Amino acid sequence: MTTYLVRRFAFILLTIIAASLVIFVATRMMPGDVARVMLGQFATDQAVENLREELGLNRPAHVQYLDWLIHFLTGDWGVSLVNRLEVRGMVLQRLGNSLKLAALSLGIYVPLGILLGVVAALNREGPVDQAISGLSMALVGLPEFVTGLVLIAFVAISWRLLPANSSIDPDTPLREAFKYLILPAITVSLTSLGYIARMTRASTINVLRADYVRAAELKGLPRRQVLLKHVLRNSLLPTVTVVAMGIGWLIGGLIVTESVYGYPGLGRLLVYGIQRRDLILVQAVSMVIVTIYSFSNLVADILYGVLNPRIRLAD
């Protein structure tokens, strides 16, 4: 088990370093000059050159990259080029908001997706299965911005049940922010709900065909006991790992939803940084998203190894 963990952790570190290089190169390839954007179009060439020197943009690219990576790993994420605020504080505050939205979304689509998948599998090829499967496919293919706009049009504007704008103060307590989180959470949940339901259905059908399930039924065990003890326990193995992996995807995938509802999360902060060519902010947000995604994959690998010892033994 120790060797398994060490290999996975080393792979994650290599992935993060490789991603940091891609992020650095991508931000440097963004159109326009950072110093010129900060000083405005009427700034003199000398003023622009002085600012470039102050920001270290005149140094060799590999020196800039190593300096940035070392500072990031040591917790010094720099200062925003736009508002001159500490980037680490900005990112961590918005990350907290995104985690609240992600947690609420997980609480909605994970249990509901598992329930729908199991029900569909138990009624395989019947009307219930066809309805759930059709709904799942439709939800998976529906873009989040479309779902968000539809929910805003009906739930917020026509029925006036919930607010359409989730642009709240980042420090708003969870109890007060809850009503502003519901529509964004439902929007995020619908796409993931279809995916979880389809995966749970497929894995449950495979388990129902297994010999040990048939043997349990032939022994005369109650249907409920067979489902809870044998079927669900084994059919949820792929779903658990996908949910763990999905946490990282969820944090990075909130950009569209947060933009639609104006929610002050990490995704919206990334858009803010890109629009204003704040390279320091964009790099920090991107690295945080990559790190969360990478370690969520590590958690998924660990869970899969724990739940299925054959995997780690083979590794």
ChimeraX commands (.cxc) that place a marker at each C-alpha (Angstrom):
marker #1 position 0.00,0.00,0.00 radius 0.5
marker #1 position 2.88,2.38,0.82 radius 0.5
marker #1 position 4.48,1.87,-2.59 radius 0.5
marker #1 position 1.10,2.44,-4.22 radius 0.5
marker #1 position 0.67,5.79,-2.42 radius 0.5
marker #1 position 4.23,6.94,-3.11 radius 0.5
marker #1 position 3.85,6.28,-6.83 radius 0.5
marker #1 position 0.53,8.06,-7.01 radius 0.5
marker #1 position 1.83,11.05,-5.04 radius 0.5
marker #1 position 4.94,11.34,-7.21 radius 0.5
marker #1 position 2.78,11.25,-10.34 radius 0.5
marker #1 position 0.56,14.01,-8.92 radius 0.5
marker #1 position 3.58,16.23,-8.21 radius 0.5
marker #1 position 4.90,15.74,-11.74 radius 0.5
marker #1 position 1.45,16.57,-13.10 radius 0.5
marker #1 position 1.28,19.81,-11.09 radius 0.5
marker #1 position 4.76,20.88,-12.21 radius 0.5
marker #1 position 3.93,20.15,-15.86 radius 0.5
marker #1 position 0.65,22.06,-15.51 radius 0.5
marker #1 position 2.49,25.02,-13.95 radius 0.5
marker #1 position 4.73,25.23,-17.01 radius 0.5
marker #1 position 1.70,25.20,-19.32 radius 0.5
marker #1 position -0.01,27.88,-17.22 radius 0.5
marker #1 position 3.09,30.09,-17.24 radius 0.5
marker #1 position 3.54,29.82,-21.00 radius 0.5
marker #1 position -0.18,30.36,-21.66 radius 0.5
marker #1 position -0.33,33.53,-19.56 radius 0.5
marker #1 position 2.76,34.92,-21.27 radius 0.5
marker #1 position 1.14,34.30,-24.67 radius 0.5
marker #1 position -1.94,36.37,-23.81 radius 0.5
marker #1 position -2.27,39.28,-26.28 radius 0.5
marker #1 position -1.19,42.76,-25.22 radius 0.5
marker #1 position 1.51,44.10,-22.94 radius 0.5
marker #1 position 0.85,43.89,-19.20 radius 0.5
marker #1 position 2.72,47.09,-18.41 radius 0.5
marker #1 position 0.92,48.97,-21.19 radius 0.5
marker #1 position -2.47,47.72,-19.97 radius 0.5
marker #1 position -1.70,48.79,-16.40 radius 0.5
marker #1 position -0.48,52.29,-17.33 radius 0.5
marker #1 position -2.96,52.96,-20.11 radius 0.5
marker #1 position -2.58,53.69,-23.80 radius 0.5
marker #1 position -1.26,57.22,-23.24 radius 0.5
marker #1 position 1.71,56.16,-21.11 radius 0.5
marker #1 position 5.17,56.90,-22.47 radius 0.5
marker #1 position 7.44,54.14,-23.70 radius 0.5
marker #1 position 9.90,54.94,-20.91 radius 0.5
marker #1 position 7.19,54.58,-18.24 radius 0.5
marker #1 position 6.15,51.24,-19.73 radius 0.5
marker #1 position 9.74,50.03,-19.83 radius 0.5
marker #1 position 10.30,51.10,-16.21 radius 0.5
marker #1 position 7.22,49.17,-15.10 radius 0.5
marker #1 position 8.32,46.09,-17.01 radius 0.5
marker #1 position 11.63,46.27,-15.22 radius 0.5
marker #1 position 9.87,46.66,-11.86 radius 0.5
marker #1 position 7.65,43.65,-12.51 radius 0.5
marker #1 position 10.57,41.54,-13.69 radius 0.5
marker #1 position 9.12,41.05,-17.15 radius 0.5
marker #1 position 12.48,41.80,-18.79 radius 0.5
marker #1 position 14.18,38.81,-17.20 radius 0.5
marker #1 position 14.68,35.53,-19.13 radius 0.5
marker #1 position 11.53,33.40,-19.28 radius 0.5
marker #1 position 13.01,30.45,-17.40 radius 0.5
marker #1 position 14.13,32.74,-14.57 radius 0.5
marker #1 position 10.64,34.22,-14.32 radius 0.5
marker #1 position 9.09,30.75,-14.29 radius 0.5
marker #1 position 11.32,29.30,-11.58 radius 0.5
marker #1 position 10.96,32.41,-9.43 radius 0.5
marker #1 position 7.17,32.30,-9.74 radius 0.5
marker #1 position 6.91,28.56,-9.07 radius 0.5
marker #1 position 9.16,28.70,-5.98 radius 0.5
marker #1 position 7.22,31.64,-4.57 radius 0.5
marker #1 position 3.90,29.89,-5.21 radius 0.5
marker #1 position 5.01,26.68,-3.52 radius 0.5
marker #1 position 6.23,28.65,-0.49 radius 0.5
marker #1 position 2.92,30.50,-0.14 radius 0.5
marker #1 position 3.95,33.84,-1.63 radius 0.5
marker #1 position 1.50,34.29,-4.49 radius 0.5
marker #1 position 2.34,37.90,-5.16 radius 0.5
marker #1 position 0.26,41.05,-5.47 radius 0.5
marker #1 position -2.49,41.69,-7.99 radius 0.5
marker #1 position -1.36,43.86,-10.89 radius 0.5
marker #1 position -4.74,45.59,-11.02 radius 0.5
marker #1 position -5.87,46.39,-7.48 radius 0.5
marker #1 position -2.53,45.80,-5.68 radius 0.5
marker #1 position -4.15,43.44,-3.17 radius 0.5
marker #1 position -2.50,40.26,-1.91 radius 0.5
marker #1 position -3.43,37.51,-4.36 radius 0.5
marker #1 position -3.37,34.72,-1.79 radius 0.5
marker #1 position -6.08,36.37,0.31 radius 0.5
marker #1 position -8.24,37.04,-2.75 radius 0.5
marker #1 position -7.95,33.47,-4.03 radius 0.5
marker #1 position -8.54,31.74,-0.69 radius 0.5
marker #1 position -11.61,33.87,0.00 radius 0.5
marker #1 position -13.14,33.04,-3.39 radius 0.5
marker #1 position -12.10,29.40,-3.02 radius 0.5
marker #1 position -14.13,29.21,0.17 radius 0.5
marker #1 position -17.19,30.44,-1.70 radius 0.5
marker #1 position -16.68,27.92,-4.51 radius 0.5
marker #1 position -16.30,25.11,-1.98 radius 0.5
marker #1 position -19.65,26.06,-0.42 radius 0.5
marker #1 position -21.31,25.90,-3.83 radius 0.5
marker #1 position -19.54,22.64,-4.69 radius 0.5
marker #1 position -20.53,21.02,-1.38 radius 0.5
marker #1 position -24.19,21.94,-1.85 radius 0.5
marker #1 position -24.10,20.64,-5.43 radius 0.5
marker #1 position -22.56,17.35,-4.30 radius 0.5
marker #1 position -25.25,17.02,-1.66 radius 0.5
marker #1 position -27.87,17.32,-4.39 radius 0.5
marker #1 position -26.65,15.29,-7.34 radius 0.5
marker #1 position -24.73,12.44,-5.68 radius 0.5
marker #1 position -27.55,10.82,-3.65 radius 0.5
marker #1 position -30.17,11.65,-6.28 radius 0.5
marker #1 position -28.00,10.31,-9.12 radius 0.5
marker #1 position -27.28,7.08,-7.23 radius 0.5
marker #1 position -30.97,6.62,-6.45 radius 0.5
marker #1 position -32.03,7.15,-10.07 radius 0.5
marker #1 position -29.28,4.84,-11.35 radius 0.5
marker #1 position -30.23,2.01,-9.00 radius 0.5
marker #1 position -33.95,2.37,-9.77 radius 0.5
marker #1 position -33.21,2.32,-13.50 radius 0.5
marker #1 position -31.05,-0.81,-13.16 radius 0.5
marker #1 position -33.69,-2.65,-11.12 radius 0.5
marker #1 position -36.27,-1.84,-13.83 radius 0.5
marker #1 position -33.96,-2.53,-16.73 radius 0.5
marker #1 position -35.49,-2.00,-20.21 radius 0.5
marker #1 position -38.80,-1.05,-18.65 radius 0.5
marker #1 position -40.60,2.31,-18.94 radius 0.5
marker #1 position -38.97,3.61,-15.75 radius 0.5
marker #1 position -35.51,2.71,-17.00 radius 0.5
marker #1 position -36.15,4.31,-20.38 radius 0.5
marker #1 position -37.44,7.49,-18.77 radius 0.5
marker #1 position -34.47,7.80,-16.40 radius 0.5
marker #1 position -31.96,6.93,-19.12 radius 0.5
marker #1 position -33.48,9.46,-21.51 radius 0.5
marker #1 position -33.48,12.16,-18.85 radius 0.5
marker #1 position -29.87,11.37,-17.94 radius 0.5
marker #1 position -28.68,11.66,-21.53 radius 0.5
marker #1 position -30.53,14.94,-21.95 radius 0.5
marker #1 position -29.01,16.39,-18.78 radius 0.5
marker #1 position -25.48,15.34,-19.72 radius 0.5
marker #1 position -25.76,17.07,-23.08 radius 0.5
marker #1 position -27.33,20.27,-21.76 radius 0.5
marker #1 position -24.87,23.19,-21.38 radius 0.5
marker #1 position -24.78,24.79,-17.96 radius 0.5
marker #1 position -25.42,28.29,-19.25 radius 0.5
marker #1 position -28.62,27.09,-20.93 radius 0.5
marker #1 position -29.79,25.39,-17.73 radius 0.5
marker #1 position -28.95,28.49,-15.74 radius 0.5
marker #1 position -30.84,30.85,-18.04 radius 0.5
marker #1 position -33.89,28.57,-18.06 radius 0.5
marker #1 position -33.93,28.37,-14.26 radius 0.5
marker #1 position -33.55,32.12,-13.96 radius 0.5
marker #1 position -36.38,32.72,-16.44 radius 0.5
marker #1 position -38.86,30.45,-14.67 radius 0.5
marker #1 position -37.83,30.06,-11.02 radius 0.5
marker #1 position -36.49,33.55,-10.42 radius 0.5
marker #1 position -38.38,35.82,-12.83 radius 0.5
marker #1 position -41.72,34.12,-13.58 radius 0.5
marker #1 position -42.35,32.36,-10.25 radius 0.5
marker #1 position -40.24,34.69,-8.05 radius 0.5
marker #1 position -39.21,31.82,-5.78 radius 0.5
marker #1 position -35.48,32.52,-5.59 radius 0.5
marker #1 position -33.16,35.43,-6.44 radius 0.5
marker #1 position -31.71,35.46,-9.98 radius 0.5
marker #1 position -28.53,37.24,-8.95 radius 0.5
marker #1 position -26.10,35.54,-6.58 radius 0.5
marker #1 position -23.67,38.45,-6.50 radius 0.5
marker #1 position -23.34,38.55,-2.72 radius 0.5
marker #1 position -20.59,39.83,-0.49 radius 0.5
marker #1 position -17.82,37.20,-0.29 radius 0.5
marker #1 position -17.95,37.34,3.53 radius 0.5
marker #1 position -21.68,36.62,3.74 radius 0.5
marker #1 position -22.39,33.84,6.30 radius 0.5
marker #1 position -23.58,30.52,4.87 radius 0.5
marker #1 position -27.00,30.78,6.53 radius 0.5
marker #1 position -27.69,34.10,4.81 radius 0.5
marker #1 position -26.10,33.05,1.52 radius 0.5
marker #1 position -28.03,29.76,1.25 radius 0.5
marker #1 position -30.94,31.13,-0.77 radius 0.5
marker #1 position -28.48,32.64,-3.24 radius 0.5
marker #1 position -26.71,29.30,-3.62 radius 0.5
marker #1 position -29.70,27.12,-4.48 radius 0.5
marker #1 position -30.16,28.03,-8.17 radius 0.5
marker #1 position -26.41,27.87,-8.99 radius 0.5
marker #1 position -26.17,24.55,-7.14 radius 0.5
marker #1 position -29.10,23.08,-9.08 radius 0.5
marker #1 position -27.56,24.31,-12.33 radius 0.5
marker #1 position -24.26,22.58,-11.54 radius 0.5
marker #1 position -26.03,19.46,-10.29 radius 0.5
marker #1 position -28.17,18.73,-13.32 radius 0.5
marker #1 position -25.31,17.86,-15.68 radius 0.5
marker #1 position -23.47,15.78,-13.06 radius 0.5
marker #1 position -26.72,14.14,-12.00 radius 0.5
marker #1 position -27.17,12.54,-15.42 radius 0.5
marker #1 position -23.59,11.28,-15.46 radius 0.5
marker #1 position -23.79,9.73,-11.97 radius 0.5
marker #1 position -27.15,8.13,-12.76 radius 0.5
marker #1 position -25.85,6.54,-15.97 radius 0.5
marker #1 position -22.69,5.23,-14.31 radius 0.5
marker #1 position -24.58,3.84,-11.32 radius 0.5
marker #1 position -27.09,2.15,-13.61 radius 0.5
marker #1 position -24.35,0.47,-15.67 radius 0.5
marker #1 position -22.36,-0.73,-12.65 radius 0.5
marker #1 position -25.49,-1.96,-10.87 radius 0.5
marker #1 position -26.55,-3.99,-13.92 radius 0.5
marker #1 position -23.10,-5.60,-14.05 radius 0.5
marker #1 position -23.25,-6.51,-10.37 radius 0.5
marker #1 position -26.77,-7.93,-10.70 radius 0.5
marker #1 position -25.38,-10.37,-13.29 radius 0.5
marker #1 position -22.54,-11.50,-11.00 radius 0.5
marker #1 position -22.47,-15.09,-9.76 radius 0.5
marker #1 position -22.31,-14.15,-6.08 radius 0.5
marker #1 position -25.54,-12.16,-6.40 radius 0.5
marker #1 position -27.28,-15.08,-8.05 radius 0.5
marker #1 position -25.92,-17.38,-5.36 radius 0.5
marker #1 position -27.29,-15.09,-2.66 radius 0.5
marker #1 position -30.70,-15.12,-4.32 radius 0.5
marker #1 position -30.65,-18.92,-4.64 radius 0.5
marker #1 position -29.91,-19.18,-0.91 radius 0.5
marker #1 position -33.23,-17.51,-0.31 radius 0.5
marker #1 position -31.89,-14.26,1.14 radius 0.5
marker #1 position -34.45,-11.44,1.21 radius 0.5
marker #1 position -34.36,-9.15,-1.81 radius 0.5
marker #1 position -33.62,-6.12,0.32 radius 0.5
marker #1 position -30.65,-7.79,1.98 radius 0.5
marker #1 position -29.23,-8.87,-1.36 radius 0.5
marker #1 position -29.51,-5.33,-2.71 radius 0.5
marker #1 position -28.00,-3.59,0.33 radius 0.5
marker #1 position -25.30,-6.09,1.24 radius 0.5
marker #1 position -24.18,-7.40,-2.14 radius 0.5
marker #1 position -25.41,-5.19,-4.98 radius 0.5
marker #1 position -25.05,-1.61,-3.70 radius 0.5
marker #1 position -21.79,-2.24,-1.89 radius 0.5
marker #1 position -20.09,-3.37,-5.09 radius 0.5
marker #1 position -21.94,-1.31,-7.69 radius 0.5
marker #1 position -21.06,1.97,-5.98 radius 0.5
marker #1 position -17.31,1.37,-6.29 radius 0.5
marker #1 position -16.94,3.16,-9.66 radius 0.5
marker #1 position -19.36,5.87,-8.55 radius 0.5
marker #1 position -17.38,6.67,-5.38 radius 0.5
marker #1 position -14.16,7.12,-7.32 radius 0.5
marker #1 position -15.87,9.24,-9.98 radius 0.5
marker #1 position -17.36,11.48,-7.30 radius 0.5
marker #1 position -13.92,11.94,-5.73 radius 0.5
marker #1 position -12.43,12.81,-9.11 radius 0.5
marker #1 position -15.38,15.07,-9.84 radius 0.5
marker #1 position -14.59,17.37,-6.92 radius 0.5
marker #1 position -11.62,18.82,-8.77 radius 0.5
marker #1 position -13.60,19.08,-11.98 radius 0.5
marker #1 position -16.42,20.74,-10.07 radius 0.5
marker #1 position -14.20,23.51,-8.71 radius 0.5
marker #1 position -12.75,24.24,-12.13 radius 0.5
marker #1 position -16.07,23.83,-13.90 radius 0.5
marker #1 position -17.91,26.48,-11.91 radius 0.5
marker #1 position -16.69,29.27,-14.19 radius 0.5
marker #1 position -19.80,29.29,-16.40 radius 0.5
marker #1 position -22.29,28.94,-13.54 radius 0.5
marker #1 position -20.63,31.60,-11.40 radius 0.5
marker #1 position -20.59,33.97,-14.36 radius 0.5
marker #1 position -24.26,33.39,-15.16 radius 0.5
marker #1 position -25.37,34.09,-11.59 radius 0.5
marker #1 position -22.66,36.60,-10.70 radius 0.5
marker #1 position -21.55,34.41,-7.80 radius 0.5
marker #1 position -18.25,35.55,-6.20 radius 0.5
marker #1 position -16.36,32.29,-6.55 radius 0.5
marker #1 position -13.02,31.15,-7.88 radius 0.5
marker #1 position -14.25,30.77,-11.46 radius 0.5
marker #1 position -15.52,34.32,-11.64 radius 0.5
marker #1 position -12.24,35.56,-10.15 radius 0.5
marker #1 position -10.38,33.78,-12.96 radius 0.5
marker #1 position -12.53,35.50,-15.57 radius 0.5
marker #1 position -11.88,38.83,-13.82 radius 0.5
marker #1 position -8.13,38.26,-13.98 radius 0.5
marker #1 position -8.17,37.27,-17.65 radius 0.5
marker #1 position -10.26,40.28,-18.67 radius 0.5
marker #1 position -7.84,42.66,-16.92 radius 0.5
marker #1 position -4.68,40.79,-17.91 radius 0.5
marker #1 position -3.74,40.31,-14.29 radius 0.5
marker #1 position -1.15,37.58,-14.92 radius 0.5
marker #1 position -0.29,37.11,-11.25 radius 0.5
marker #1 position -3.93,36.52,-10.35 radius 0.5
marker #1 position -4.61,34.26,-13.34 radius 0.5
marker #1 position -1.58,32.11,-12.57 radius 0.5
marker #1 position -2.51,31.72,-8.90 radius 0.5
marker #1 position -6.14,30.81,-9.59 radius 0.5
marker #1 position -5.17,28.35,-12.33 radius 0.5
marker #1 position -2.59,26.67,-10.09 radius 0.5
marker #1 position -5.10,26.30,-7.25 radius 0.5
marker #1 position -7.63,24.70,-9.61 radius 0.5
marker #1 position -4.99,22.33,-11.03 radius 0.5
marker #1 position -3.80,21.40,-7.52 radius 0.5
marker #1 position -7.33,20.65,-6.31 radius 0.5
marker #1 position -8.05,18.60,-9.42 radius 0.5
marker #1 position -4.81,16.65,-9.08 radius 0.5
marker #1 position -5.28,15.82,-5.42 radius 0.5
marker #1 position -8.92,14.88,-5.95 radius 0.5
marker #1 position -7.63,12.34,-8.49 radius 0.5
marker #1 position -5.17,11.13,-5.87 radius 0.5
marker #1 position -8.02,10.69,-3.38 radius 0.5
marker #1 position -9.95,8.77,-6.05 radius 0.5
marker #1 position -6.96,6.48,-6.64 radius 0.5
marker #1 position -6.58,5.87,-2.91 radius 0.5
marker #1 position -10.29,5.12,-2.49 radius 0.5
marker #1 position -10.23,2.74,-5.43 radius 0.5
marker #1 position -7.16,1.02,-4.04 radius 0.5
marker #1 position -8.77,0.66,-0.61 radius 0.5
marker #1 position -12.11,-0.55,-1.95 radius 0.5
marker #1 position -10.54,-2.82,-4.55 radius 0.5
marker #1 position -7.27,-4.30,-3.21 radius 0.5
marker #1 position -6.64,-6.10,-6.52 radius 0.5
marker #1 position -5.84,-2.75,-8.14 radius 0.5
marker #1 position -3.07,-1.76,-5.73 radius 0.5
marker #1 position -1.66,-5.29,-5.71 radius 0.5
marker #1 position -1.49,-5.27,-9.49 radius 0.5
marker #1 position 0.15,-1.84,-9.39 radius 0.5
marker link #1:1,2 radius 0.2
marker link #1:2,3 radius 0.2
marker link #1:3,4 radius 0.2
marker link #1:4,5 radius 0.2
marker link #1:5,6 radius 0.2
marker link #1:6,7 radius 0.2
marker link #1:7,8 radius 0.2
marker link #1:8,9 radius 0.2
marker link #1:9,10 radius 0.2
marker link #1:10,11 radius 0.2
marker link #1:11,12 radius 0.2
marker link #1:12,13 radius 0.2
marker link #1:13,14 radius 0.2
marker link #1:14,15 radius 0.2
marker link #1:15,16 radius 0.2
marker link #1:16,17 radius 0.2
marker link #1:17,18 radius 0.2
marker link #1:18,19 radius 0.2
marker link #1:19,20 radius 0.2
marker link #1:20,21 radius 0.2
marker link #1:21,22 radius 0.2
marker link #1:22,23 radius 0.2
marker link #1:23,24 radius 0.2
marker link #1:24,25 radius 0.2
marker link #1:25,26 radius 0.2
marker link #1:26,27 radius 0.2
marker link #1:27,28 radius 0.2
marker link #1:28,29 radius 0.2
marker link #1:29,30 radius 0.2
marker link #1:30,31 radius 0.2
marker link #1:31,32 radius 0.2
marker link #1:32,33 radius 0.2
marker link #1:33,34 radius 0.2
marker link #1:34,35 radius 0.2
marker link #1:35,36 radius 0.2
marker link #1:36,37 radius 0.2
marker link #1:37,38 radius 0.2
marker link #1:38,39 radius 0.2
marker link #1:39,40 radius 0.2
marker link #1:40,41 radius 0.2
marker link #1:41,42 radius 0.2
marker link #1:42,43 radius 0.2
marker link #1:43,44 radius 0.2
marker link #1:44,45 radius 0.2
marker link #1:45,46 radius 0.2
marker link #1:46,47 radius 0.2
marker link #1:47,48 radius 0.2
marker link #1:48,49 radius 0.2
marker link #1:49,50 radius 0.2
marker link #1:50,51 radius 0.2
marker link #1:51,52 radius 0.2
marker link #1:52,53 radius 0.2
marker link #1:53,54 radius 0.2
marker link #1:54,55 radius 0.2
marker link #1:55,56 radius 0.2
marker link #1:56,57 radius 0.2
marker link #1:57,58 radius 0.2
marker link #1:58,59 radius 0.2
marker link #1:59,60 radius 0.2
marker link #1:60,61 radius 0.2
marker link #1:61,62 radius 0.2
marker link #1:62,63 radius 0.2
marker link #1:63,64 radius 0.2
marker link #1:64,65 radius 0.2
marker link #1:65,66 radius 0.2
marker link #1:66,67 radius 0.2
marker link #1:67,68 radius 0.2
marker link #1:68,69 radius 0.2
marker link #1:69,70 radius 0.2
marker link #1:70,71 radius 0.2
marker link #1:71,72 radius 0.2
marker link #1:72,73 radius 0.2
marker link #1:73,74 radius 0.2
marker link #1:74,75 radius 0.2
marker link #1:75,76 radius 0.2
marker link #1:76,77 radius 0.2
marker link #1:77,78 radius 0.2
marker link #1:78,79 radius 0.2
marker link #1:79,80 radius 0.2
marker link #1:80,81 radius 0.2
marker link #1:81,82 radius 0.2
marker link #1:82,83 radius 0.2
marker link #1:83,84 radius 0.2
marker link #1:84,85 radius 0.2
marker link #1:85,86 radius 0.2
marker link #1:86,87 radius 0.2
marker link #1:87,88 radius 0.2
marker link #1:88,89 radius 0.2
marker link #1:89,90 radius 0.2
marker link #1:90,91 radius 0.2
marker link #1:91,92 radius 0.2
marker link #1:92,93 radius 0.2
marker link #1:93,94 radius 0.2
marker link #1:94,95 radius 0.2
marker link #1:95,96 radius 0.2
marker link #1:96,97 radius 0.2
marker link #1:97,98 radius 0.2
marker link #1:98,99 radius 0.2
marker link #1:99,100 radius 0.2
marker link #1:100,101 radius 0.2
marker link #1:101,102 radius 0.2
marker link #1:102,103 radius 0.2
marker link #1:103,104 radius 0.2
marker link #1:104,105 radius 0.2
marker link #1:105,106 radius 0.2
marker link #1:106,107 radius 0.2
marker link #1:107,108 radius 0.2
marker link #1:108,109 radius 0.2
marker link #1:109,110 radius 0.2
marker link #1:110,111 radius 0.2
marker link #1:111,112 radius 0.2
marker link #1:112,113 radius 0.2
marker link #1:113,114 radius 0.2
marker link #1:114,115 radius 0.2
marker link #1:115,116 radius 0.2
marker link #1:116,117 radius 0.2
marker link #1:117,118 radius 0.2
marker link #1:118,119 radius 0.2
marker link #1:119,120 radius 0.2
marker link #1:120,121 radius 0.2
marker link #1:121,122 radius 0.2
marker link #1:122,123 radius 0.2
marker link #1:123,124 radius 0.2
marker link #1:124,125 radius 0.2
marker link #1:125,126 radius 0.2
marker link #1:126,127 radius 0.2
marker link #1:127,128 radius 0.2
marker link #1:128,129 radius 0.2
marker link #1:129,130 radius 0.2
marker link #1:130,131 radius 0.2
marker link #1:131,132 radius 0.2
marker link #1:132,133 radius 0.2
marker link #1:133,134 radius 0.2
marker link #1:134,135 radius 0.2
marker link #1:135,136 radius 0.2
marker link #1:136,137 radius 0.2
marker link #1:137,138 radius 0.2
marker link #1:138,139 radius 0.2
marker link #1:139,140 radius 0.2
marker link #1:140,141 radius 0.2
marker link #1:141,142 radius 0.2
marker link #1:142,143 radius 0.2
marker link #1:143,144 radius 0.2
marker link #1:144,145 radius 0.2
marker link #1:145,146 radius 0.2
marker link #1:146,147 radius 0.2
marker link #1:147,148 radius 0.2
marker link #1:148,149 radius 0.2
marker link #1:149,150 radius 0.2
marker link #1:150,151 radius 0.2
marker link #1:151,152 radius 0.2
marker link #1:152,153 radius 0.2
marker link #1:153,154 radius 0.2
marker link #1:154,155 radius 0.2
marker link #1:155,156 radius 0.2
marker link #1:156,157 radius 0.2
marker link #1:157,158 radius 0.2
marker link #1:158,159 radius 0.2
marker link #1:159,160 radius 0.2
marker link #1:160,161 radius 0.2
marker link #1:161,162 radius 0.2
marker link #1:162,163 radius 0.2
marker link #1:163,164 radius 0.2
marker link #1:164,165 radius 0.2
marker link #1:165,166 radius 0.2
marker link #1:166,167 radius 0.2
marker link #1:167,168 radius 0.2
marker link #1:168,169 radius 0.2
marker link #1:169,170 radius 0.2
marker link #1:170,171 radius 0.2
marker link #1:171,172 radius 0.2
marker link #1:172,173 radius 0.2
marker link #1:173,174 radius 0.2
marker link #1:174,175 radius 0.2
marker link #1:175,176 radius 0.2
marker link #1:176,177 radius 0.2
marker link #1:177,178 radius 0.2
marker link #1:178,179 radius 0.2
marker link #1:179,180 radius 0.2
marker link #1:180,181 radius 0.2
marker link #1:181,182 radius 0.2
marker link #1:182,183 radius 0.2
marker link #1:183,184 radius 0.2
marker link #1:184,185 radius 0.2
marker link #1:185,186 radius 0.2
marker link #1:186,187 radius 0.2
marker link #1:187,188 radius 0.2
marker link #1:188,189 radius 0.2
marker link #1:189,190 radius 0.2
marker link #1:190,191 radius 0.2
marker link #1:191,192 radius 0.2
marker link #1:192,193 radius 0.2
marker link #1:193,194 radius 0.2
marker link #1:194,195 radius 0.2
marker link #1:195,196 radius 0.2
marker link #1:196,197 radius 0.2
marker link #1:197,198 radius 0.2
marker link #1:198,199 radius 0.2
marker link #1:199,200 radius 0.2
marker link #1:200,201 radius 0.2
marker link #1:201,202 radius 0.2
marker link #1:202,203 radius 0.2
marker link #1:203,204 radius 0.2
marker link #1:204,205 radius 0.2
marker link #1:205,206 radius 0.2
marker link #1:206,207 radius 0.2
marker link #1:207,208 radius 0.2
marker link #1:208,209 radius 0.2
marker link #1:209,210 radius 0.2
marker link #1:210,211 radius 0.2
marker link #1:211,212 radius 0.2
marker link #1:212,213 radius 0.2
marker link #1:213,214 radius 0.2
marker link #1:214,215 radius 0.2
marker link #1:215,216 radius 0.2
marker link #1:216,217 radius 0.2
marker link #1:217,218 radius 0.2
marker link #1:218,219 radius 0.2
marker link #1:219,220 radius 0.2
marker link #1:220,221 radius 0.2
marker link #1:221,222 radius 0.2
marker link #1:222,223 radius 0.2
marker link #1:223,224 radius 0.2
marker link #1:224,225 radius 0.2
marker link #1:225,226 radius 0.2
marker link #1:226,227 radius 0.2
marker link #1:227,228 radius 0.2
marker link #1:228,229 radius 0.2
marker link #1:229,230 radius 0.2
marker link #1:230,231 radius 0.2
marker link #1:231,232 radius 0.2
marker link #1:232,233 radius 0.2
marker link #1:233,234 radius 0.2
marker link #1:234,235 radius 0.2
marker link #1:235,236 radius 0.2
marker link #1:236,237 radius 0.2
marker link #1:237,238 radius 0.2
marker link #1:238,239 radius 0.2
marker link #1:239,240 radius 0.2
marker link #1:240,241 radius 0.2
marker link #1:241,242 radius 0.2
marker link #1:242,243 radius 0.2
marker link #1:243,244 radius 0.2
marker link #1:244,245 radius 0.2
marker link #1:245,246 radius 0.2
marker link #1:246,247 radius 0.2
marker link #1:247,248 radius 0.2
marker link #1:248,249 radius 0.2
marker link #1:249,250 radius 0.2
marker link #1:250,251 radius 0.2
marker link #1:251,252 radius 0.2
marker link #1:252,253 radius 0.2
marker link #1:253,254 radius 0.2
marker link #1:254,255 radius 0.2
marker link #1:255,256 radius 0.2
marker link #1:256,257 radius 0.2
marker link #1:257,258 radius 0.2
marker link #1:258,259 radius 0.2
marker link #1:259,260 radius 0.2
marker link #1:260,261 radius 0.2
marker link #1:261,262 radius 0.2
marker link #1:262,263 radius 0.2
marker link #1:263,264 radius 0.2
marker link #1:264,265 radius 0.2
marker link #1:265,266 radius 0.2
marker link #1:266,267 radius 0.2
marker link #1:267,268 radius 0.2
marker link #1:268,269 radius 0.2
marker link #1:269,270 radius 0.2
marker link #1:270,271 radius 0.2
marker link #1:271,272 radius 0.2
marker link #1:272,273 radius 0.2
marker link #1:273,274 radius 0.2
marker link #1:274,275 radius 0.2
marker link #1:275,276 radius 0.2
marker link #1:276,277 radius 0.2
marker link #1:277,278 radius 0.2
marker link #1:278,279 radius 0.2
marker link #1:279,280 radius 0.2
marker link #1:280,281 radius 0.2
marker link #1:281,282 radius 0.2
marker link #1:282,283 radius 0.2
marker link #1:283,284 radius 0.2
marker link #1:284,285 radius 0.2
marker link #1:285,286 radius 0.2
marker link #1:286,287 radius 0.2
marker link #1:287,288 radius 0.2
marker link #1:288,289 radius 0.2
marker link #1:289,290 radius 0.2
marker link #1:290,291 radius 0.2
marker link #1:291,292 radius 0.2
marker link #1:292,293 radius 0.2
marker link #1:293,294 radius 0.2
marker link #1:294,295 radius 0.2
marker link #1:295,296 radius 0.2
marker link #1:296,297 radius 0.2
marker link #1:297,298 radius 0.2
marker link #1:298,299 radius 0.2
marker link #1:299,300 radius 0.2
marker link #1:300,301 radius 0.2
marker link #1:301,302 radius 0.2
marker link #1:302,303 radius 0.2
marker link #1:303,304 radius 0.2
marker link #1:304,305 radius 0.2
marker link #1:305,306 radius 0.2
marker link #1:306,307 radius 0.2
marker link #1:307,308 radius 0.2
marker link #1:308,309 radius 0.2
marker link #1:309,310 radius 0.2
marker link #1:310,311 radius 0.2
marker link #1:311,312 radius 0.2
marker link #1:312,313 radius 0.2
marker link #1:313,314 radius 0.2
marker link #1:314,315 radius 0.2
view
